[in-house]
Amino acid sequence: MLDQIFCETLEYKISEVLENINDENVIGFWCDGVLLTEPDNYYSQKFINDKRQVQMQAYVGKDGQGIYSLTLKFGNKALSRYARHLSIVECIPQTDFKSWFKIDTSKKEIEVQLD
């Protein structure tokens, strides 16, 4: 489910990645929030099953206030859990972030691939 617990967990995970990423463009960056910004039907099980991704918003930067578009992509495990109204927190990868996290500071875009 995309709920407050998931958004807060993703916020902390993004901050952790930004702290460890080896990119001079994001030195000192951290995340101060992840929000659902689309109408409710964009987060329905049918919409997510059909599109396999949703748009969100993340507040990222040296002050944590830069507004970034966040594309959250659902892998098979996340789709399965979401369809059954189960938490998808465990679908946030714990492995090397280079395989599931991308940030483009010039476009202010972040992409996260869930398991």
C-alpha positions as CSV (number, residue, x, y, z in Angstrom):
1,M,0.0,0.0,0.0
2,L,1.1,3.5,-0.6
3,D,0.5,5.0,2.8
4,Q,2.3,7.2,5.2
5,I,4.5,4.4,6.5
6,F,5.7,3.6,3.0
7,C,6.3,7.3,2.1
8,E,8.3,7.8,5.3
9,T,10.4,4.6,4.8
10,L,11.1,5.7,1.2
11,E,12.1,9.2,2.4
12,Y,14.7,7.7,4.8
13,K,15.9,5.3,2.2
14,I,16.4,8.1,-0.4
15,S,18.3,10.1,2.2
16,E,20.5,7.1,2.9
17,V,21.3,6.7,-0.8
18,L,22.0,10.4,-1.2
19,E,24.4,10.2,1.7
20,N,26.3,7.3,0.1
21,I,26.1,8.2,-3.6
22,N,29.4,9.2,-5.2
23,D,28.2,12.2,-7.3
24,E,29.4,15.7,-6.7
25,N,26.0,17.1,-7.8
26,V,24.3,15.6,-4.7
27,I,26.9,16.1,-2.0
28,G,25.0,17.2,1.1
29,F,21.6,16.3,-0.3
30,W,18.9,14.7,1.8
31,C,15.2,14.0,1.5
32,D,12.6,15.8,3.6
33,G,9.5,14.0,2.4
34,V,7.8,11.9,-0.2
35,L,4.2,12.7,-1.1
36,L,1.4,11.3,-3.2
37,T,0.5,14.2,-5.6
38,E,-1.9,12.6,-8.1
39,P,-5.6,12.0,-7.8
40,D,-6.6,8.9,-5.8
41,N,-7.5,6.9,-8.9
42,Y,-3.8,7.1,-10.0
43,Y,-3.0,4.9,-7.0
44,S,-5.7,2.3,-7.5
45,Q,-4.7,-1.3,-7.9
46,K,-6.0,-1.4,-11.5
47,F,-4.1,1.8,-12.5
48,I,-0.8,0.5,-10.9
49,N,-1.3,-3.0,-12.4
50,D,-1.8,-1.5,-15.9
51,K,0.9,1.2,-15.7
52,R,3.4,-0.6,-13.4
53,Q,4.5,2.9,-12.1
54,V,3.1,6.0,-10.4
55,Q,4.2,9.6,-10.1
56,M,5.0,11.0,-6.7
57,Q,6.9,14.0,-5.4
58,A,10.1,14.1,-3.3
59,Y,11.6,17.1,-1.4
60,V,15.3,16.8,-2.0
61,G,18.4,19.0,-1.8
62,K,20.9,20.5,0.6
63,D,18.0,22.1,2.4
64,G,15.7,19.2,1.7
65,Q,13.2,21.5,-0.1
66,G,13.9,21.1,-3.8
67,I,10.8,19.6,-5.5
68,Y,11.6,16.5,-7.5
69,S,9.3,14.4,-9.7
70,L,9.6,10.8,-8.3
71,T,8.7,7.9,-10.6
72,L,8.0,4.8,-8.6
73,K,8.3,1.7,-10.7
74,F,6.7,-1.6,-9.5
75,G,8.5,-4.9,-9.9
76,N,6.6,-8.2,-9.8
77,K,6.8,-8.6,-6.0
78,A,5.5,-5.1,-5.4
79,L,2.7,-5.5,-7.9
80,S,1.7,-8.8,-6.2
81,R,1.7,-7.3,-2.7
82,Y,-0.1,-4.1,-3.8
83,A,-2.9,-6.2,-5.5
84,R,-3.5,-7.9,-2.2
85,H,-3.5,-4.7,-0.1
86,L,-0.2,-5.7,1.6
87,S,2.6,-3.4,2.6
88,I,5.2,-2.8,-0.1
89,V,7.8,-1.4,2.3
90,E,9.7,-4.7,2.0
91,C,9.9,-4.1,-1.8
92,I,12.2,-1.2,-1.4
93,P,15.6,-2.7,-2.3
94,Q,18.3,-3.1,0.3
95,T,21.0,-3.9,-2.3
96,D,23.4,-1.6,-4.2
97,F,21.4,1.5,-5.0
98,K,22.9,1.9,-8.5
99,S,20.5,-0.9,-9.7
100,W,17.3,0.7,-8.4
101,F,17.9,4.4,-7.8
102,K,18.5,7.2,-10.4
103,I,18.6,10.9,-9.9
104,D,18.8,13.7,-12.5
105,T,19.5,17.0,-10.7
106,S,19.2,19.1,-13.9
107,K,15.7,17.7,-14.7
108,K,14.8,17.4,-10.9
109,E,13.8,13.8,-11.4
110,I,14.2,10.6,-9.3
111,E,13.4,7.1,-10.4
112,V,13.0,4.2,-7.9
113,Q,12.5,0.6,-9.0
114,L,10.8,-1.6,-6.4
115,D,11.4,-5.3,-6.3
